[in-house]
Amino acid sequence: MMTYTFFAHVAFAFDFRSHATPQATANLLIEVEDKTVRAHDRHKHVKPAEQGGAHSAEVASEIAMAAAVEYLKGEAEFRAFPAQRFVNFDQVRPTHISISPPATKVMRDGSKIWRLAETEADKLRGEPHSLRYPDIEKRLAAHPFLKGMSPHHIELLALCAMPTDFDAGQVVLREGEPASGFYLIETGTVVLEGKADDGKTVVIDTVSGGEPLGWSWLFPPYLWSHDARAAEPCTALCLSGLLLRQHRDDDLTLSHELHKRASEVMVRRLQAARNKLIAHK
């Protein structure tokens, strides 16, 4: 049976006043079975990927992070803290912990979670991915797509976000593949591509710094409807669709904000596309 194992070090009350001194921490080992990954794909109407492939590992990662968040939200000792950050979240090789002792918690989807002591966590802790990045909230708040969003919503989005970058020519999205999230482009340009009737690749839209990329995570069946490629080196913030949908469902005002902003951008782009068509007639 194929399993995916992740280590998470979570810090609580991580805000701009206490980056170096979290008030509480938790170390978790999360194990996700391949059957859970396949059940997730079936539920999203996605063709199951090859066992152990990159897509399966990515889905397992999102399932594991969602399980960690759900588990911690249910722990009374952490409810008093205003924020949490994943300081580490890494896939690790299975260890003896997978066999003994019994899991601290078995989630509804079958994912298993172990609370680890610091001595055990030290064996698994790698280089931090950052603290889900010390300036992530500042970068989110500065992005034009999120202008005016409340600090509470920015805090929720920060739990789902991590910085990334793309090389010139790198494929960012591929048509038909699972839409695992979306991007807020900070610098650089990404082109959206489609196939013409003669099979040639054509540019159908351009996304520049200050704009969002990718709406398919919002709508079933959560598959990309086009290809996207970086036209030049880009920096961006990547937001996990799985965690976003979880926070969106927990906070309807966040759902409203995201849909409102996405709709405004889509209307602008449709209008721009219409104007281009008129200009070429």
C-alpha positions in Angstrom: 0.0 0.0 0.0 1.5 3.3 -1.1 1.6 6.0 1.6 2.8 9.6 1.7 4.3 10.9 4.9 4.7 14.6 5.8 6.3 16.4 8.7 4.8 19.7 9.9 6.1 22.1 12.4 3.4 24.7 13.2 3.9 27.9 15.2 1.0 29.8 16.8 0.6 33.5 17.4 3.0 34.1 14.5 2.3 37.7 13.6 4.4 40.8 12.9 5.1 41.3 16.6 6.3 37.8 17.4 8.1 36.2 14.5 10.9 35.0 16.7 8.9 34.0 19.7 5.9 31.9 19.0 3.6 31.4 22.0 3.0 27.7 21.2 4.2 25.1 18.6 3.1 21.7 17.5 5.0 19.0 15.6 3.0 16.6 13.5 3.6 13.6 11.3 0.8 13.1 8.8 0.4 9.9 6.8 -1.9 9.9 3.7 -2.7 6.7 1.9 -2.8 6.5 -1.9 -6.5 5.4 -1.8 -7.3 8.7 -0.1 -5.6 10.6 -3.0 -7.5 8.5 -5.5 -10.8 9.1 -3.7 -10.0 12.8 -3.8 -9.4 12.7 -7.6 -12.6 10.7 -8.2 -14.6 13.2 -6.1 -13.2 16.0 -8.3 -13.8 14.0 -11.5 -10.1 13.9 -12.2 -8.6 10.9 -14.0 -6.5 9.1 -11.3 -2.8 9.7 -11.8 0.0 7.2 -11.8 0.6 6.0 -8.3 3.6 7.8 -6.7 3.7 10.4 -9.5 4.1 14.2 -9.0 0.3 14.9 -9.1 -0.4 12.2 -6.5 2.3 13.7 -4.2 0.9 17.2 -4.7 -2.6 16.1 -3.8 -1.4 14.1 -0.9 0.5 17.2 0.4 -2.7 19.3 0.2 -4.7 16.6 2.0 -2.0 16.3 4.7 -1.9 20.1 5.3 -5.7 20.3 5.4 -5.8 17.4 7.9 -3.2 19.2 10.0 -5.2 22.4 10.1 -8.4 20.5 10.9 -6.7 18.5 13.7 -5.2 21.7 15.3 -8.5 23.6 15.1 -10.0 20.8 17.2 -7.3 21.1 19.9 -8.5 23.3 22.8 -4.9 24.3 23.7 -4.5 26.2 20.5 -7.9 27.9 20.2 -6.8 31.0 22.1 -4.1 31.9 19.6 -4.9 34.4 16.8 -2.8 32.9 14.0 -0.7 29.9 12.9 2.1 29.3 10.4 3.6 26.2 8.9 7.2 26.8 9.6 8.1 23.5 8.1 6.0 21.3 5.8 8.0 18.6 4.1 7.5 15.2 2.6 9.7 12.7 4.5 10.5 9.1 4.3 8.3 6.8 6.4 9.7 6.1 9.8 9.1 3.8 12.7 6.4 6.2 13.9 4.3 4.9 11.1 4.2 1.5 12.9 4.4 2.4 16.6 2.9 4.0 18.6 -0.8 4.2 17.4 -1.7 7.5 15.7 -2.8 10.4 17.9 -5.8 11.0 15.6 -7.3 9.3 12.5 -9.1 11.8 10.4 -12.4 11.2 8.6 -10.7 10.5 5.3 -8.3 8.0 6.9 -5.3 10.3 7.2 -3.3 9.6 10.3 -1.7 12.2 12.5 0.9 11.8 15.2 1.9 14.5 17.7 5.6 14.4 18.1 7.9 15.4 20.9 10.7 17.8 20.1 13.3 14.9 20.2 11.4 13.0 17.5 10.7 16.2 15.5 14.4 17.1 15.5 15.0 13.9 13.5 12.6 15.0 10.8 12.9 18.7 10.7 14.7 20.0 7.6 15.4 23.4 6.4 12.4 25.6 7.0 10.4 26.6 3.9 10.5 29.9 5.8 7.6 30.5 8.2 5.2 30.2 5.5 7.3 33.2 5.1 7.9 36.2 7.4 6.7 38.8 4.9 3.9 36.8 3.3 1.0 38.8 4.8 2.7 42.1 3.8 3.2 40.8 0.2 -0.4 39.6 0.0 -1.8 42.9 1.3 0.4 44.8 -1.2 -0.9 42.8 -4.3 -3.5 44.9 -6.3 -5.9 41.9 -6.5 -6.3 42.0 -2.7 -6.3 45.7 -2.2 -8.5 46.7 0.7 -9.0 43.2 1.9 -9.4 43.0 5.7 -6.4 41.9 7.9 -8.4 38.9 9.0 -8.8 37.7 5.5 -5.2 38.4 4.6 -4.3 36.3 7.7 -6.4 33.4 6.4 -4.9 33.7 2.9 -1.4 33.6 4.4 -2.1 30.1 5.7 -2.6 29.0 2.1 0.2 30.9 0.4 3.9 30.5 -0.4 6.2 32.5 -2.7 7.4 31.0 -5.9 9.1 32.0 -9.2 9.1 30.9 -12.8 11.9 30.9 -15.3 11.3 32.3 -18.8 9.5 29.6 -20.9 8.4 27.6 -17.9 4.9 26.0 -18.1 2.8 27.3 -15.2 -0.5 25.6 -16.0 -1.4 22.8 -18.4 -4.8 22.3 -19.8 -6.8 19.4 -18.4 -4.6 19.0 -15.3 -6.0 19.5 -11.8 -6.3 23.1 -10.7 -4.6 22.9 -7.4 -4.7 26.7 -6.7 -4.0 30.0 -8.2 -1.2 32.6 -8.5 -0.9 36.3 -7.7 1.8 37.5 -10.2 4.0 40.1 -8.6 6.6 40.7 -11.4 7.0 39.4 -15.0 4.5 38.3 -17.6 2.6 35.0 -18.2 0.9 34.2 -21.5 -2.2 32.0 -21.7 -2.1 29.7 -24.7 -4.6 27.7 -26.7 -4.7 25.7 -29.9 -6.0 27.1 -33.2 -8.0 24.9 -35.6 -4.8 24.2 -37.5 -3.2 22.9 -34.3 -0.9 25.9 -33.9 -0.4 27.4 -30.4 -1.8 30.9 -30.1 -1.6 33.5 -27.3 -5.2 34.1 -26.0 -4.4 36.5 -23.1 -1.5 38.0 -21.1 -1.3 38.2 -17.3 1.2 40.8 -16.0 2.6 41.7 -12.6 -0.2 42.9 -10.2 -2.7 40.5 -11.7 -4.1 37.0 -10.6 -3.6 33.9 -12.7 -6.0 30.9 -12.7 -9.8 30.7 -11.9 -10.4 27.0 -12.3 -9.8 26.2 -8.6 -13.1 28.0 -7.9 -15.3 25.9 -10.1 -15.9 22.1 -10.5 -14.4 20.0 -11.9 -11.3 22.0 -10.9 -9.3 21.4 -14.1 -7.2 24.0 -16.0 -9.0 25.1 -19.1 -5.8 26.4 -20.9 -2.0 26.3 -20.8 0.0 29.2 -19.3 3.7 29.9 -19.8 6.0 32.4 -18.3 7.1 34.8 -21.0 9.9 36.1 -18.8 11.2 35.5 -15.3 8.4 36.0 -12.8 7.8 36.2 -9.1 4.4 35.1 -7.7 2.5 34.0 -4.6 1.0 30.5 -5.0 -2.2 29.9 -3.0 -3.4 26.3 -2.4 -6.9 25.7 -3.8 -7.6 22.9 -1.3 -6.9 25.1 1.7 -8.5 28.1 0.1 -11.8 26.2 -0.4 -11.6 25.0 3.2 -11.1 28.6 4.6 -13.7 29.9 2.1 -16.2 27.4 3.4 -15.4 28.3 7.0 -15.7 32.0 6.3 -18.5 33.0 3.9 -17.3 36.6 3.9 -13.9 35.4 2.5 -15.8 33.4 -0.1 -17.7 36.6 -1.1 -14.6 38.7 -1.3 -12.7 36.1 -3.5 -15.7 35.6 -5.9 -16.3 39.4 -6.2 -12.7 40.2 -7.0 -12.4 37.2 -9.4 -15.6 38.3 -11.2 -14.4 41.8 -11.6 -11.1 40.7 -13.2 -12.9 38.2 -15.5 -15.3 40.9 -16.7 -12.4 43.2 -17.4 -10.6 40.5 -19.4 -13.7 39.5 -21.4 -14.3 43.2 -22.2 -10.6 43.5 -23.3 -10.9 40.4 -25.5 -14.1 41.8 -27.0 -12.4 45.0 -27.8 -9.5 43.1 -29.5 -12.0 41.2 -31.7 -13.7 44.4 -32.7 -10.4 46.1 -33.5 -9.4 43.2 -35.8 -12.6 43.2 -37.8 
